[in-house]
Every structure is written in C-alpha cells, then in structure tokens.
Amino acid sequence: MGKNDKKYKKPVVIEAVFELRFKPLPSWEIGSFVKFAELAKENGFPTLRDSPQQFQVTFAPNHEPIINQGASHIQTWNKEETKLWQVGQILYAANQREPYDGWEDFRPHILKGLKLFKQVAKPKEAEILAMRYINRINITKSEKPDSLITFLPSGIEFSQNISDYGCKAEYKFENDEKIVITSAKDSSQKDKNALILEILYIKPKPSLEINSLSEAVKTIHDRIVERFEKSITDKLRKRMEDV
C-alpha cells in the first residue's frame, strides 16, 4: 500500500477487507447461498466453504450475558486462495490475502463481488461500510518498534491505550465517519518478532448506487493510505522498497 499511486515492491499488507453490513435482507433465503455460489464459480471463485460459527453476546437488564448464534454466511475462494467473497443475509465482504497486488487489483475485486451479491440479495440500503488493512511488520531483536512505525501518528486527534507495544488512535471525519489505527506487538509466532498495524475505516449508511459507492471507496482508500504513510518511518519505506 502506498501514497496515491505510490507502490512498494514488498508491501507489508497481509489482508485487506471491504465489508458491508445490512439489516436482515428480506430477499435472502437458503437458496440465495446456492445462487451466489454458482455466480462466484462462473467468475473464477470455485471453492465454497461455510463460515466459522459466530456468536454475539448481549446483556439482559440484570446484566447477565446472553449468547446468540450469529447469522451464517459462506465464503467463495479463487483457485489460488488469495481472494474470497463472503456473503449472507446481513453481510457482503471482499477479502484480499497476501500477496497484496495493489489497489488497482483490490478495487475491481470489491465491485465485481458486490455486483453479483446485488443480483441475488437486492439490498436497498446498508447499515455500515468498513474497510480494513492489516499490516504485519517483522522486527529484529535489536530494533525498537518506533524505528519502523510511529505509535502516535501525526494528525491523530484522539488516542488511548498507549504503551511500549501498543497504541489505538481515532480520527473523525464528517457524517460520523471515522478511521481507527491500532498498533500492537504480534505474539502469534513465538519464533519471530513482529508488529501488527491495522487501519480501519467506518462509514455509516453508505449509498449502494454503484457510482456513488465507487467514489466513496476511492476516498476511503485515499484516507487509509494517508494514515498509513503517517504511521510508518522512512526506515520501513526503504525496507518495502519504493517502485
């Protein structure tokens, strides 16, 4: 991921995710899963998988936790298993796993899957649009985290949970849109030291009209890239190698 049309030979993105959340869609039924899977297969996504079981926790008036089963959805993967679409009664998502080939490749993936989803689900409005970039940055034992990323990125107006290995910062835009940046030490691989830098953009009530949505997605991407560039150091840029 780079600034505007800037590219890196060795991007640190391990996953990019575009997601739309809906109220339960009246037109979605059990056969809708089959219809979408058939369309996905025709468009180069032949592998079908059920999503992992999800649960939602709410609280009763007496504060006792109530665990509800979340709405199910399916995943359709391409042959290389680097891209997938996820769909269900309340969800459309497009994922790009590493290697991340750039915005010029991810954007068509988002819009192509959404076109297929709209054929099946016929959504009229969405509750939330979210776009997330997850970056994994390897560090040596001799390196300090702030030599690669700035834990309090410049231009961020609100931040919390600052520590040696973690920071969460939030920047608000118009119409209740916001961007959330989280950095933390990655402890998933015990034999390697790494940092996770996640940039999440949230937009309530996005338009589903394709031209308006396409323009909104471009603006969101530009803002994510801007915050990414403000969150990293020249040392990391040199490591990723500018094109």
Buried (B, 14 or more C-beta within 10 A) or exposed (E): BBEEEEBBEEBBBBBBBBBBEBEEBEEBEEEBBEBBBBBBEEBEBEBBEEBEEEEEEEEEEEEEEEEEEBBBBBBBBBEEEBBBBBBBBBBBBBBBBBEBBBBEEBBEBBBBBBEBBEEBBEBEEBEEBBBBBBBBBBBEEEBEBBEBBBBEBEEBEEBEEEEEEBBBBBBEBEEEBBBBBBBBBBEEEEEEBBBBBBBBBBBEEBBBEEEEBEEBBEEBBEBBBBBBBBBBEEEBBEBBEEE
